[in-house]
């Protein structure tokens, strides 16, 4: 993915591993800050089985000399050091056989994903989002409802009061402030001149 919108969603979710059956060992971000294929690109290139789940790797053995490690050729000394570094990362990982793998929304880990939270994140000054990258929101890892929401947000196509007024769906009298101040929200905030 590119810059701007391209990584905002991917950077906002993490895989929480339970039993490890639904998480890909090399491809998902489940231990550390990046997928193992990016942290250890040489090992990923040399791995025979690139699509194994975390559970399969653990069951086969991801410790030193474990059966989960199958390489296309014998490893060089510096590649063995990378395997040792990977072993160290996996040393304290304990899978929970009674729970399934889930996704965690980092912008609100307690309540999870909401359109309101995403809207707030994307419209807050400092969010690295640019309208020219809006088409990058259509990524296979992003749920369709999130992609649609972000696409409409970046193109100012959400049914806000100002947009409904512009389209003739609402009248100016229908835009009275919902907090009871008596003023039109559109004029009070300078959105419509």
N, C-alpha and C positions, 0 to 999 in steps of 0.2 A: 504494500500500500504506500501511497505517497505521503506528502507532508500535509499539514492542516487537518482537515476532517478525517483523513485516512486512518489515523491511529487512535482517535479519541475514544472510540468504543472499546477497542482491543485493550487499551491502557486502563479502562475502567472496570474490567471484569477479571476475576481470578477463578481458577478451578480449585474447588475444595474437594480433596480426595477422601472418600469413605472407604469402599471396598476396592477401588481402583479399576473396576470393570468398565467404566465409561470414560476413562481418561487415557489418552494416547501418551505413551512414555516419552517419545521424542518430540511430538508436535504441540502438545498443550502446555500452557504455563501452569505448572502444578507444584514445582519446587524451585525456589529462587524467583528472580524477577523476569526471566525470559525463558522460552522453551529450551529444552536441552539441546535441540538441533542447532540453535543459534549460539548457545554457550559453548558447545563442543562440536563445531561444524565438521572437523576432521573425523571424529568418531562416528558422527551421523553418516558421513559419506561411506565409511568403511563397514557400517553395520549391515548385516545380511537382512535382518527383519526390522524394517523401519516403521511398521504399523502396529507393533505390539502395544498392548495396554499395560498400564502400571501393574495390574494384578498378574498378568502373564509373566512380566519380568521378575516380579517378586517370587512367584511360584517356581520359576525356572532357576532363580538365584541371581541376584544382582550384586552379591558380594564378590570378593576377590576369587577368581576361578569359577564363578557361577555359570550355570548353563544358559542364562539369559544373554550372555555376551557371545555373539557369533560374528566373526569378522570375515571379510572377503579375502584377507591375507594376514600373514603374521604382522603384528604391530611393531613399529620402531620404538626405540627407547623413549623418545619424547611423547609418542602416542600413548605408551604405557603410563606415563606420568599423568596424562589427561584422564585416563581411566581411573587412576588413583584419586584424582581430584573429584571425579564423578562419584566414586565409592564414598568419599568423605561426605558429600552432599546427601547421599542416600542413607547413611549410617543411622541417623535418628528417625527415619521415616517409619511410622507404624500405621498399617492399614486397619480400618475398622470394618470387620466382616459383616457387621449388622447394619451398616448405613451405606447408602448409595452416594455416588459422586454428584456434586451439585455445582452451580455457578454462584459466585458472590459478586454483587454489584458494589464496587468500592466507593462510589459516590455517596451511598447510603447503605452500609452493610447491615444495619438493623432492620430497616423496612424493605429493603430491596429496591428493584427498579421501579420508578414511576415516571410518567410523562412530565409531571411537574418538576421533578428533580433534574431530569435531562434538559428541559427547557431552561431552567435556572442556570445550569452549568453552561449551556451553549450561548446564553445571552449575557452572561456575566463578563464584564470587561476583563481582558487578559486571557480568555479562553482562546486557544490557538485554532480558530476556525475562520476560514475565509470562503466567501461565496463562490469563488472560482473553483473550489474543490468540492462543491456540493454533490457532484455526480459520484464521488468516491464513497458515498454512504451506502451504495448498493454493493455490499460485500457479503459473501456466503456465510460468514460467521456472525453477522448482525441479524437479529430477528427482523422479519419483514415489517412488523408494526413499528419498530424503532427506526428503521431506514425510512419508512414513509413519513413518520413524524418529523425527523430531522430534515428530510428533503422539503417538506411543506414549510417548516420553520425557516430554513435558509432562503426560501423563495418568497417569504411573506405571504403564504397561502393558508395559514391557520385561520379558523373562523373567530378572529378577535372582533371586538366591537367596532374598531376603526375599519376593518376589512368588510364587515357586514354592512356598515353604513355606506362605504364606497360602492358596494354592489347593489345598493338599494333594498337590502333585506330589512334593515332597521331604519327607523326615522331618528332624527336628532333627539326627539323626546324619549326615545327608548334607550338612550345612552346615559341616563342619570346614574350618578355614582352609587354603587351598591352598598357603600358604608353609610349612606343616609345624609351626606353633606348637602345634597340638593343641586349640586353643580353637574354639568355634563362631564363625564370622564374625558372625553375627547378634547374639549376646549380647556379643561382644567390642567391637563398635562401637555398642552400645546401640540397634540398630534394632528390636529386638523385645522388648517388656517385658510 
